[in-house]
Amino acid sequence: MVEHADRSTNEKILMEGLKVTGGLVLAGVANPSCGGKLYTSLLRELGENRMNMSLFIGGEAEGGMPFTCCVAASDKERFEALKDLIPDLRACMEVSAPIDLLSLFPHRFNLKVLGLSMMALGNAQIPLHGFCSSLSALTFITDDADLDQASAALEGCFGLAAEPLRVRC
């Protein structure tokens, strides 16, 4: 549960913890012309090729339904091979260098937590490839090379209930 900091004592906002999921790559699909058909094709091929997604962020925009997803870095070549199976991916999918997910757990919506997180990561000059939120978690996507610095920036900003849980895919 998030506890609000007392401004007069500079206490940190308490968090349930920080989870780090590493060993991933980020695939961005921008302006796909097939919309939902592309989602369906990609999900079917992922299942048939026994590849899991650690994160999926979809949206709707003029001209298509862009989305971002994260898969294990060990599956990067197999994932990129999906371009041969799904021709519509060839022109619109980019796969990144290794990335990590850092998830905070405020367990309720708190715009201040988002703002403080963005400021801490920005002040530490951590590049962000994206972020998403649910009621229980706030997840940031950053470069694998910046993992320790990004974790330290968030740990310095919040009072965490436990050591970061680190998961490698």
C-alpha positions as CSV (number, residue, x, y, z in Angstrom):
1,M,0.0,0.0,0.0
2,V,1.3,3.5,-0.8
3,E,1.8,5.8,2.1
4,H,2.0,9.5,1.3
5,A,5.3,11.2,2.3
6,D,5.2,13.8,4.9
7,R,6.8,16.8,3.1
8,S,8.2,18.3,6.3
9,T,10.3,15.2,7.1
10,N,11.1,14.1,3.5
11,E,9.9,10.6,4.1
12,K,9.8,8.3,1.1
13,I,6.6,6.9,-0.3
14,L,6.5,3.2,0.8
15,M,6.1,0.5,-1.9
16,E,5.4,-3.2,-1.7
17,G,8.5,-3.8,-3.8
18,L,10.3,-3.6,-7.1
19,K,10.4,-6.5,-9.6
20,V,13.0,-6.5,-12.3
21,T,12.4,-8.8,-15.3
22,G,15.5,-9.0,-17.5
23,G,16.7,-10.9,-20.5
24,L,14.1,-9.5,-22.8
25,V,13.8,-7.7,-26.2
26,L,11.2,-5.2,-27.2
27,A,9.3,-5.5,-30.5
28,G,7.5,-2.4,-31.7
29,V,4.9,-2.7,-34.4
30,A,4.0,0.8,-35.8
31,N,1.1,1.6,-38.1
32,P,0.2,-1.9,-39.0
33,S,-2.4,-1.8,-41.8
34,C,-4.1,-5.1,-40.8
35,G,-5.2,-4.0,-37.2
36,G,-6.8,-6.9,-35.3
37,K,-5.9,-9.4,-38.0
38,L,-2.2,-8.8,-37.3
39,Y,-2.7,-9.2,-33.6
40,T,-4.5,-12.5,-34.2
41,S,-1.8,-13.8,-36.6
42,L,1.0,-12.8,-34.3
43,L,-0.6,-14.4,-31.2
44,R,-1.3,-17.6,-33.1
45,E,2.3,-17.8,-34.3
46,L,3.7,-17.1,-30.9
47,G,1.6,-19.9,-29.5
48,E,2.5,-22.4,-32.2
49,N,6.2,-21.5,-31.8
50,R,6.0,-21.8,-28.0
51,M,7.1,-18.2,-27.3
52,N,5.8,-16.2,-24.3
53,M,5.3,-12.5,-24.1
54,S,6.3,-10.9,-20.8
55,L,4.4,-7.7,-21.7
56,F,2.0,-6.5,-24.3
57,I,0.9,-2.9,-24.8
58,G,-1.7,-2.3,-27.6
59,G,-3.4,0.8,-28.8
60,E,-5.5,2.2,-31.6
61,A,-4.4,5.0,-33.8
62,E,-5.2,6.5,-37.2
63,G,-4.0,4.0,-39.8
64,G,-3.8,1.0,-37.6
65,M,-3.3,-0.6,-34.2
66,P,0.3,-0.1,-33.1
67,F,1.6,-2.4,-30.3
68,T,4.7,-3.2,-28.3
69,C,5.5,-6.5,-26.8
70,C,8.5,-8.1,-24.9
71,V,9.8,-11.6,-25.4
72,A,12.8,-13.4,-24.1
73,A,16.1,-12.3,-25.7
74,S,16.8,-16.0,-26.3
75,D,13.8,-16.0,-28.6
76,K,14.9,-12.9,-30.6
77,E,15.9,-14.8,-33.8
78,R,12.8,-17.0,-33.7
79,F,10.6,-13.9,-33.1
80,E,12.2,-12.0,-36.0
81,A,11.6,-15.0,-38.2
82,L,7.9,-14.4,-37.7
83,K,8.3,-11.7,-40.4
84,D,8.6,-14.5,-42.9
85,L,5.4,-16.2,-41.6
86,I,3.4,-12.9,-41.3
87,P,4.4,-10.7,-44.3
88,D,2.6,-7.6,-42.9
89,L,5.2,-7.5,-40.1
90,R,8.1,-7.0,-42.5
91,A,7.6,-3.3,-43.0
92,C,6.4,-2.3,-39.6
93,M,8.2,-4.3,-36.9
94,E,11.4,-3.4,-35.1
95,V,13.1,-5.5,-32.5
96,S,15.4,-3.8,-30.0
97,A,18.6,-4.6,-28.2
98,P,18.2,-6.3,-24.7
99,I,15.8,-4.5,-22.4
100,D,14.5,-4.9,-18.9
101,L,11.2,-4.3,-17.2
102,L,11.1,-2.5,-13.8
103,S,7.8,-2.8,-12.0
104,L,6.8,-0.9,-8.8
105,F,3.8,-2.0,-6.8
106,P,1.8,0.9,-5.4
107,H,-1.4,-1.3,-5.4
108,R,-3.6,1.7,-6.3
109,F,-3.5,4.5,-8.7
110,N,-1.3,7.3,-7.6
111,L,-0.2,10.0,-10.1
112,K,2.5,11.2,-7.7
113,V,4.2,7.8,-7.9
114,L,4.3,8.0,-11.7
115,G,5.6,11.6,-11.6
116,L,8.3,10.8,-9.0
117,S,9.4,7.7,-10.9
118,M,9.7,9.6,-14.2
119,M,11.6,12.4,-12.5
120,A,14.0,9.9,-10.8
121,L,14.7,8.0,-14.0
122,G,15.0,11.3,-15.9
123,N,17.4,12.8,-13.4
124,A,19.5,9.6,-13.7
125,Q,19.4,9.9,-17.5
126,I,17.8,6.5,-17.9
127,P,16.3,6.0,-21.4
128,L,12.7,4.8,-21.4
129,H,11.2,2.8,-24.2
130,G,7.8,2.9,-22.7
131,F,5.8,2.4,-19.5
132,C,2.4,1.1,-18.6
133,S,0.2,0.9,-15.5
134,S,-2.5,-1.2,-14.0
135,L,-4.1,-0.7,-10.6
136,S,-1.4,-2.7,-8.9
137,A,1.8,-2.1,-10.9
138,L,3.7,0.6,-12.7
139,T,6.1,-0.9,-15.2
140,F,9.0,0.9,-17.0
141,I,10.9,-0.4,-20.1
142,T,14.6,0.5,-20.2
143,D,17.9,-0.7,-21.6
144,D,19.5,-3.8,-20.1
145,A,22.8,-1.9,-19.8
146,D,21.1,0.7,-17.5
147,L,19.4,-1.8,-15.1
148,D,21.5,-1.2,-12.0
149,Q,21.3,2.6,-12.4
150,A,17.5,2.5,-13.1
151,S,16.9,0.3,-10.0
152,A,19.0,2.5,-7.8
153,A,17.1,5.6,-9.0
154,L,13.8,4.0,-8.1
155,E,15.1,2.6,-4.9
156,G,16.3,6.1,-3.9
157,C,12.9,7.6,-4.6
158,F,10.7,5.1,-2.7
159,G,10.8,3.1,0.5
160,L,10.7,-0.5,-0.7
161,A,9.4,-3.3,1.5
162,A,11.9,-5.8,0.2
163,E,15.0,-6.2,-1.9
164,P,14.2,-6.0,-5.7
165,L,13.0,-9.3,-7.0
166,R,15.1,-10.1,-10.1
167,V,13.7,-12.5,-12.8
168,R,15.7,-13.5,-15.9
169,C,13.7,-14.9,-18.9
